[in-house]
């Protein structure tokens, strides 16, 4: 049996990807290895980014699911791509489904609602009890109740926080710390 800690560089110990690798059972580990899903995907020089399942294709702006992903992941990614580059708007996405801007929980709510994985918008406190606890196989939602929420889909992060103040929802290939975040996932994903 493998020890997941052997495959996690110290620099990524507290990232969402590390928690995913630690939660894999032997069968999932073998599936990932055979699909080549453990790969370097650039978060910085010498940094490795671990995926839950086959990686999404990413062109620096939009993500694309592959033939290895189930249909629900294709839908989720397509819907997320539709709000890429919308501005950050505090409270955006909570009062109306199609808003002109989104905050962190509003963007994740919008994506999950339109994918059929959520019945109403949630704020970051609401996401603390959403779905199932722990990392998902395809989707992991990281929640710091009352503060922030972001999502990792097949190793690619969808987040409103980035390098510039006011950035809205975007796909990001760089890892971020998950210290202080609770890990949740949609049932079955």
C-alpha positions as CSV (number, residue, x, y, z in Angstrom):
1,X,0.0,0.0,0.0
2,X,1.2,3.5,-0.8
3,X,1.7,6.3,1.7
4,X,0.2,9.4,0.1
5,X,2.5,11.6,2.2
6,X,5.4,10.3,0.2
7,X,4.1,12.0,-3.0
8,X,3.3,15.4,-1.5
9,X,6.0,18.0,-1.7
10,X,6.4,20.0,1.6
11,X,5.5,23.2,-0.2
12,X,2.1,21.8,-1.0
13,X,1.3,20.1,2.3
14,X,-1.6,22.4,3.2
15,X,-3.2,22.6,-0.3
16,X,-6.6,21.2,-1.5
17,X,-4.7,18.8,-3.8
18,X,-2.7,17.3,-0.9
19,X,-5.9,16.5,1.1
20,X,-7.3,14.9,-2.0
21,X,-4.2,12.6,-2.5
22,X,-4.3,11.7,1.2
23,X,-8.0,10.6,0.9
24,X,-7.5,8.2,-2.0
25,X,-8.0,4.5,-1.6
26,X,-5.8,2.0,-3.4
27,X,-8.2,1.5,-6.4
28,X,-8.5,5.3,-7.0
29,X,-4.8,5.7,-6.7
30,X,-4.2,3.0,-9.3
31,X,-6.9,4.6,-11.6
32,X,-5.3,8.0,-11.3
33,X,-1.8,6.6,-12.0
34,X,-2.9,4.7,-15.0
35,X,-4.6,7.8,-16.5
36,X,-1.5,9.9,-15.8
37,X,-3.5,12.3,-13.6
38,X,-0.7,13.0,-11.2
39,X,1.2,15.6,-13.1
40,X,3.1,18.8,-12.7
41,X,0.8,21.6,-13.8
42,X,2.8,24.7,-12.8
43,X,2.0,26.6,-9.6
44,X,5.6,27.7,-9.4
45,X,9.1,26.4,-10.1
46,X,9.4,22.9,-8.7
47,X,5.8,22.8,-7.4
48,X,3.6,19.9,-8.3
49,X,-0.2,20.0,-8.5
50,X,-2.1,16.8,-7.7
51,X,-5.5,16.0,-9.2
52,X,-8.4,14.1,-7.9
53,X,-9.0,12.5,-11.4
54,X,-8.1,13.2,-15.0
55,X,-7.0,16.8,-15.2
56,X,-9.1,19.3,-17.1
57,X,-7.6,20.9,-20.1
58,X,-6.8,24.6,-19.4
59,X,-5.8,27.3,-21.9
60,X,-5.1,29.9,-19.2
61,X,-8.6,31.3,-19.3
62,X,-11.2,28.5,-20.0
63,X,-11.3,24.9,-18.8
64,X,-12.4,21.9,-20.9
65,X,-13.4,18.4,-19.6
66,X,-12.1,15.4,-21.5
67,X,-13.6,12.1,-22.5
68,X,-12.5,10.7,-19.2
69,X,-14.9,13.0,-17.3
70,X,-18.6,12.2,-16.6
71,X,-21.3,14.3,-18.3
72,X,-22.0,16.3,-15.1
73,X,-18.4,17.5,-15.1
74,X,-18.7,18.6,-18.7
75,X,-21.8,20.6,-17.7
76,X,-20.2,22.1,-14.6
77,X,-17.1,23.2,-16.5
78,X,-19.2,24.7,-19.3
79,X,-21.3,26.7,-16.8
80,X,-18.3,27.9,-14.9
81,X,-16.7,29.1,-18.2
82,X,-19.8,31.3,-18.8
83,X,-19.0,33.4,-15.8
84,X,-15.2,33.6,-16.2
85,X,-14.2,37.3,-16.2
86,X,-17.4,38.6,-14.7
87,X,-16.5,41.2,-12.1
88,X,-16.3,40.6,-8.4
89,X,-19.5,41.9,-6.8
90,X,-20.2,41.5,-3.1
91,X,-23.5,39.6,-2.8
92,X,-23.5,38.9,-6.5
93,X,-25.2,35.7,-7.6
94,X,-27.4,35.4,-4.4
95,X,-30.5,37.4,-5.4
96,X,-30.6,36.5,-9.0
97,X,-29.3,33.6,-11.0
98,X,-27.9,35.6,-13.9
99,X,-26.2,38.5,-12.2
100,X,-23.7,41.1,-13.6
101,X,-21.1,40.1,-11.1
102,X,-20.4,37.4,-8.5
103,X,-18.8,37.0,-5.1
104,X,-17.1,33.8,-4.0
105,X,-20.1,31.9,-2.7
106,X,-22.4,33.4,-5.4
107,X,-20.2,32.1,-8.2
108,X,-20.0,28.6,-6.7
109,X,-23.8,28.7,-6.0
110,X,-24.5,29.7,-9.6
111,X,-22.4,26.9,-11.1
112,X,-23.8,24.2,-8.8
113,X,-27.4,25.4,-9.1
114,X,-27.3,25.4,-12.9
115,X,-25.6,22.0,-12.9
116,X,-28.4,20.6,-10.8
117,X,-26.3,20.1,-7.7
118,X,-27.8,22.8,-5.5
119,X,-31.4,23.9,-4.9
120,X,-30.8,27.5,-3.8
121,X,-27.8,29.9,-3.5
122,X,-25.7,29.5,-0.4
123,X,-23.3,31.9,1.4
124,X,-20.0,30.7,2.8
125,X,-21.7,29.7,6.1
126,X,-24.3,27.7,4.2
127,X,-21.5,25.8,2.2
128,X,-20.1,24.6,5.5
129,X,-22.9,22.0,5.6
130,X,-23.3,21.4,1.9
131,X,-23.1,18.0,0.4
132,X,-20.7,15.5,1.9
133,X,-17.6,16.0,4.1
134,X,-14.1,15.6,2.7
135,X,-12.6,15.8,-0.7
136,X,-14.6,14.6,-3.7
137,X,-13.3,12.5,-6.5
138,X,-14.0,15.2,-9.1
139,X,-15.2,18.3,-7.2
140,X,-14.0,19.6,-3.8
141,X,-15.4,22.7,-2.2
142,X,-13.3,24.5,0.3
143,X,-15.2,26.6,2.9
144,X,-14.1,29.0,5.5
145,X,-17.5,29.9,7.0
146,X,-18.2,33.6,7.0
147,X,-15.1,34.3,5.0
148,X,-14.5,32.5,1.7
149,X,-15.4,29.6,-0.5
150,X,-13.6,28.2,-3.6
151,X,-13.9,25.0,-5.6
152,X,-11.4,22.5,-7.2
153,X,-12.6,20.6,-10.2
154,X,-10.3,17.8,-11.3
155,X,-7.3,19.6,-9.9
156,X,-8.2,23.1,-11.4
157,X,-9.2,25.8,-8.9
158,X,-12.3,28.0,-9.6
159,X,-12.0,31.1,-7.3
160,X,-12.7,34.8,-7.0
161,X,-9.5,35.6,-5.1
162,X,-6.4,36.1,-7.1
163,X,-3.5,38.4,-7.8
164,X,-5.4,41.6,-8.3
165,X,-8.0,43.3,-6.1
166,X,-11.5,43.0,-7.4
167,X,-10.9,40.0,-9.6
168,X,-14.0,38.0,-10.2
169,X,-14.6,34.3,-10.8
170,X,-11.8,32.6,-12.8
171,X,-10.1,29.2,-13.3
172,X,-6.6,29.2,-11.7
173,X,-3.9,26.7,-12.1
174,X,-1.9,27.8,-9.1
175,X,-2.3,26.1,-5.8
176,X,-3.5,28.0,-2.7
177,X,-3.4,27.2,1.0
178,X,-6.4,25.4,2.4
179,X,-5.4,26.1,6.0
180,X,-8.6,26.9,8.0
181,X,-10.9,25.7,5.2
182,X,-13.4,22.8,5.6
183,X,-13.5,20.4,2.7
184,X,-16.9,19.4,1.2
185,X,-18.1,17.8,-2.0
186,X,-21.3,17.2,-3.9
187,X,-22.7,13.8,-3.3
188,X,-21.3,11.3,-5.8
189,X,-18.6,13.6,-7.1
